[in-house]
Amino acid sequence: MGINILNKEFFILQRMIEGDEKALKYFFDSYYVDLCNFVNSYIKNEIISEDIVQSIFIYFWEKKKHFHLIILSRLTYIQHQKTKVLTI
């Protein structure tokens, strides 16, 4: 996954943290099916897998303000890695 893609994802996450419902919809539309498939590979029940993924999205939306530090730490890590590559 390239830096530009990661920057886009972090931008969308930042917008979600700020309460942007369009960003949440984009994130949901982009990842819902893949997440359901991933969970279903362990659970082996599509309905329960969908419930789990939906619950995760709801939890994330309700607790979005708490994710600010996580995103900030990831951005700092990516910027550090980018600088490290440029200096080599």
C-alpha positions in Angstrom: 0.0 0.0 0.0 1.6 3.3 -1.1 2.0 6.4 1.0 -0.6 8.3 -1.1 -3.3 5.6 -0.4 -2.4 5.7 3.3 -2.6 9.5 3.3 -6.1 9.3 1.7 -7.2 6.8 4.3 -5.9 8.9 7.2 -7.6 11.9 5.7 -10.9 10.0 5.6 -10.5 8.8 9.1 -9.7 12.3 10.2 -12.9 13.5 8.6 -14.9 10.7 10.4 -13.4 11.8 13.7 -14.6 15.3 13.0 -18.1 13.9 12.4 -18.3 13.8 8.6 -21.1 11.3 7.8 -20.0 11.3 4.1 -16.6 10.1 5.2 -18.2 7.3 7.3 -20.3 6.3 4.3 -17.2 6.2 2.0 -15.3 4.1 4.6 -18.3 1.8 5.0 -18.8 1.4 1.3 -15.1 0.8 0.7 -14.5 -1.8 3.4 -17.8 -3.4 4.5 -17.8 -6.3 2.1 -14.1 -7.1 2.6 -14.5 -6.9 6.4 -17.5 -9.2 6.3 -15.6 -11.7 4.2 -12.7 -11.6 6.6 -14.8 -12.1 9.7 -16.8 -14.8 7.9 -13.6 -16.7 7.2 -13.4 -17.2 11.0 -17.0 -17.3 12.0 -18.4 -19.3 9.1 -21.8 -17.5 9.4 -22.6 -14.6 7.1 -25.4 -13.1 9.1 -23.3 -13.1 12.3 -20.3 -11.8 10.4 -22.4 -8.9 9.0 -23.7 -8.1 12.5 -20.1 -8.0 13.9 -18.9 -5.7 11.2 -21.9 -3.4 11.5 -21.3 -3.3 15.3 -17.7 -2.3 14.7 -18.7 0.6 12.4 -21.3 1.7 15.0 -18.7 1.5 17.8 -16.2 3.4 15.8 -18.7 6.1 14.9 -19.8 6.5 18.6 -16.3 6.5 19.9 -14.7 8.5 17.0 -13.2 11.2 19.2 -11.1 8.6 21.0 -9.4 7.5 17.8 -7.6 10.8 17.2 -4.5 9.7 19.1 -4.3 6.4 17.2 -4.4 8.2 13.9 -1.9 10.8 15.0 0.5 8.1 16.0 0.1 6.3 12.7 0.7 9.5 10.7 3.8 10.2 12.7 5.1 6.7 12.0 4.4 7.0 8.3 6.1 10.4 8.1 9.1 8.9 10.0 9.3 6.0 7.6 9.1 8.3 4.6 11.9 10.5 5.9 14.0 7.4 6.7 13.6 6.2 3.0 14.5 9.6 1.6 17.7 9.8 3.7 19.0 6.4 2.6 
